Amino acid sequence: MKIDGVSYRSVWLDSDGWSVNIFDQTKLPWQVEVLRLTTWEQAAHAIRSMQVRGAPLIGAVAAYGVALAMRAEPGRLDEVLETLNETRPTAINLRWALDRQKAALHNLPVEARAAAAYAEAAAIADDDAETCRRIGENGLPLLREIAEKKGRVNVLTHCNAGWLATVDWGTALAPIYMAHDTGLDVKVWVDETRPRNQGAALTAFELGAHGVKHTVIADNAGGHYMQHGEVDIVIVGTDRVTRTGDVANKIGTYLKALAAQDNGVPFWVALPHSTLDMRVRDGIAEIPIEERSGAEVTDMTGRTADGRIETVRVVSAGSQAANPAFDVTPARLVTGLITERGRSAATEQGLLELYPEKA
Ligand SMILES: CSC[C@H]1O[C@H](OP(=O)(O)O)[C@H](O)[C@@H]1O
């Protein structure tokens, strides 16, 4: 995607041919800061601290983290894979990417591992960019159909499932970018997405940079707009989809799905193949939900009127805070899945029709 007219991916190899560049997403939207990663430990920190976040992007950065490790200490492959896999527990893309690196490297002599790891990381990044582009193509007809009927299409999305959550294009936002680029009158209701405000800070930043009409709303306002016919469709991303179509995504997604069902609003989930976890059947019982620091709830960071970036406490002193980072939306609340291979019902049969090799 473009920033000030310049096309970027959200992770890319530096011109030195070995270090890895990312945007520090904890600084957005106030500062566009590129971080150059030179060690695998820095890549692990970037994922853990959410300098990079978003299921597909986490996988791609972890893959490059393995490449950085193999360049410096190729004998430590197993330890590096284990440490990177422990950085965040919910997005299955992390494990998927590390499993790909393990398969590519573990039978190689140590002196051959660095080149192979960089090649595999590049392949993962290229796969994600093309996969997300195709998700856009497969989601676009849903928006076009609404726009042809109503003359406009209002989409609600939760968190950030855009270019900043993937290597390029995004998942939930990819159809929106394509709808905008083909001239449809598309507008996005952007859930702010407490507590880390990925919607207000990242989705709004991306959509603004691309010129897409959008309005940031409080997380609790989405149901109201659905009741008043202001939401034509909900499209969200995901961190893990089970064999039966249960969807793990940013906390609050489940509540949006309930409101969508209550108001007859289609609720679609966009995902690449790397987000599928066919080992799991019951998402609520089996998907590990990341518990993050309560400080993300008690404190907020923003820009003061005179331009300083400050963090302030927004919770009464002495009060505790709980912070589950994800929830699971049961398949029964999901209208359908948008993938790089097409659209399907959120069912085992639907997924196996798209991915027969995963039976
Ligand atoms: C396209 S996956 C984006 C997905 O990841 C986000 O979580 P986080 O920002 O904590 O990494 C959120 O669940 C998004 O839907």
The ligand as a MOL file (V3000), in Angstrom:
LIG
                    3D

  0  0  0     0  0            999 V3000
M  V30 BEGIN CTAB
M  V30 COUNTS 15 15 0 0 0
M  V30 BEGIN ATOM
M  V30 1 C -5.5690 -10.0590 9.2650 0
M  V30 2 S -5.3160 -10.6150 10.8500 0
M  V30 3 C -5.6090 -9.2020 11.7910 0
M  V30 4 C -6.0790 -9.5700 13.1530 0
M  V30 5 O -5.0000 -9.4660 14.1030 0
M  V30 6 C -5.4130 -8.5470 15.0850 0
M  V30 7 O -4.9190 -8.8420 16.3410 0
M  V30 8 P -3.5970 -8.0770 16.9030 0
M  V30 9 O -3.7060 -6.6520 16.4600 0
M  V30 10 O -3.6890 -8.2780 18.3970 0
M  V30 11 O -2.4340 -8.8150 16.2850 0
M  V30 12 C -6.9060 -8.6280 15.0630 0
M  V30 13 O -7.3820 -9.7860 15.6820 0
M  V30 14 C -7.1450 -8.6400 13.5830 0
M  V30 15 O -8.3910 -9.0300 13.1610 0
M  V30 END ATOM
M  V30 BEGIN BOND
M  V30 1 1 1 2
M  V30 2 1 2 3
M  V30 3 1 3 4
M  V30 4 1 4 5
M  V30 5 1 4 14
M  V30 6 1 5 6
M  V30 7 1 6 7
M  V30 8 1 6 12
M  V30 9 1 7 8
M  V30 10 2 8 9
M  V30 11 1 8 10
M  V30 12 1 8 11
M  V30 13 1 12 13
M  V30 14 1 12 14
M  V30 15 1 14 15
M  V30 END BOND
M  V30 END CTAB
M  END
